[in-house]
Amino acid sequence: MNMKNIRLEITLALALALPFVTNGGAALRDFSKETPEQRDRRMAWWREARFGMFIHWGLYAIPAGEWQGKKDHAEWIRTTAQIPLEEYDKFVPQFNPTNFNAARWAQLAKRAGMKYLVITSKHHDGFCLWDSRLTEFDVASTPFKRDILKELNEACQKEGIRFCTYHSIMDWHHPDYLPRRDWEKTRSTEGADFNRFRKYLEGQLAEIVANYNPGVLWFDGEWENTWTHEMGKALYDYVRGLNPRIIINNRVDKGRQGMQGMTAKGEFRGDFGTPEQEIPPQGLPGVDWESCMTMNRYWGWNKADTQWKSTEDLVHKLVDIASKGGNFLLNIGPKADGTFPEEAIERLEGIGRWMDVNSQAIYGTQASPFKRLPWGRCTRKSSGNQTTLYLHVFDWPGDGKLIVPGLKNKTAKAWLLADRARKSLATSSDGHALTITVPGEATDPISSTVVLEIQGPLEIEQIGLAQAADGTVTLPAGEAVTHGELKYESGGNRDNLGFWTNPNDWAAWEFKVTQPGKFLVIAEVASVEGATIEARVGKLRARSRVPATRDYGQFQVITLGTVDVPAGDVVRLNLHAVRDGWRPVNVKSIKLQPVE
């Protein structure tokens, strides 16, 4: 027996011998006592990386999203298509991805500028992509037989990519996992023992940590009521006990707040928040978080899914996330033969071309010091009193004047990141804004980066929403303060207020008006069934019926009415539901247009 096998046997023996914390065991170390300095050292590489690849791959790639004529399935197909266990098991002898090339996968991640890779060691269906000693429901039982995690781990190491694993707590295959799916009427729970399943879970995690040394263990499937806060704490401490340096997401415990992904206040375990398919509307200083997102609609491979995000959209999302202090985990769903979809490869290479020039403005950066910028986003690097601002310009100024509102500092130097000669750009300041003279054309059609070296401590005057030169006031969804369950949604094609199911919920915007008068209140809205909304400015009301657009992503512009808006430092507009016959409405923006 070689040393690796000896080490694994010892690790497994220790894992299976450890008592649960809930059973009074004192064997587990309490990692909640970690000091801020210790945490900073452990999280340093992850914070530096900013960009990673997510991979959802398993048996579910074989049907490619289709079952009995329906084509809207993916990694959840066993439960969304209600496939009996004995039928789903028939995919095992069909799993033979002979075109799988771990080196190619790692090279594509590196080409895109990604610094880490997270692959589904086991998804909710329970199938394992490594040769687990604790189950036969794994890749070793397939015609392929090869250890996918081992090959990918070695390939990532060769390319300088940090190898990480996703692992589902929920397990639809294991006989001791509870609850069963609602539709599994004939699958008995007699003899099922959830504590025995927890031992199995711990044993598999011990295998993964011992054999593959993942930088991150990315948990999921924690939301079912059989999994408790105490179990989450125990599992977090257990895994950190196997490797104290490992990073663990917040889905190990019960603190995640829905798809927005951030951890609720309390003693919940988890090193970073996990927004899913969305981006927080504002930066979150001092909070570690990572937005995970698909390239198209589904996580796993669905051959009918053609709703691919553009390369421009994905780059803008990467910049937006970095500007708010987060990481971007971008998903690929490989095909059953082991290859990436061509559309995904095209986008990875496109992102890579942008990162070839601009990666310096992403890696190791911190959140923007600005609340908003009209033309794009900002990332920064700070050390003592030295600050470098990276201005990501999505909308290049046609007049050659890039205005940075609220920046009071003088600059030591400004230049285009794409300019290897670092030729200085002229700057001027009026004490309230910095103006940079830039070339007439952008260096990149997706996003061009201007670098500013700042003299002394940052001095920034936060500029709120204000009236434009033509008198209009635009109130975007991302700038609203929401009350109740109503919230801002972003990611994919979403950029709106949503989840407005309760008519008592409402949203508010504050803004400045220098040209008072009468304004049309215009809303960009979507609703499947239609409802009535009302805008309020002071005692004035403007309301209108939202038509049924048949889809929450199908927006239509409507006029609510007119209101008189006074001049003042702060004007407030509240948006309310009209309760009678209320049905959910999504809101992309409110616009006030002067009435001549």
Beta strands, then each sheet from edge to edge (+ up, - down):
strand 1: 51-55
strand 2: 116-122
strand 3: 162-168
strand 4: 216-220
strand 5: 247-248
strand 6: 290-294
strand 7: 327-332
strand 8: 376-383
strand 9: 386-393
strand 10: 401-405
strand 11: 411-416
strand 12: 427-429
strand 13: 433-437
strand 14: 448-454
strand 15: 465-466
strand 16: 473-476
strand 17: 481-483
strand 18: 487-491
strand 19: 494-498
strand 20: 506-513
strand 21: 517-526
strand 22: 531-537
strand 23: 540-546
strand 24: 556-565
strand 25: 568-577
strand 26: 586-594
sheet 1: 5+ 4+ 3+ 2+ 1+ 7+ 6+
sheet 2: 8+ 9- 14+ 11-
sheet 3: 10+ 13- 12+
sheet 4: 15+ 20+ 17-
sheet 5: 15+ 20+ 25- 22+ 23-
sheet 6: 16+ 26- 21+ 24-
sheet 7: 18+ 19-
end
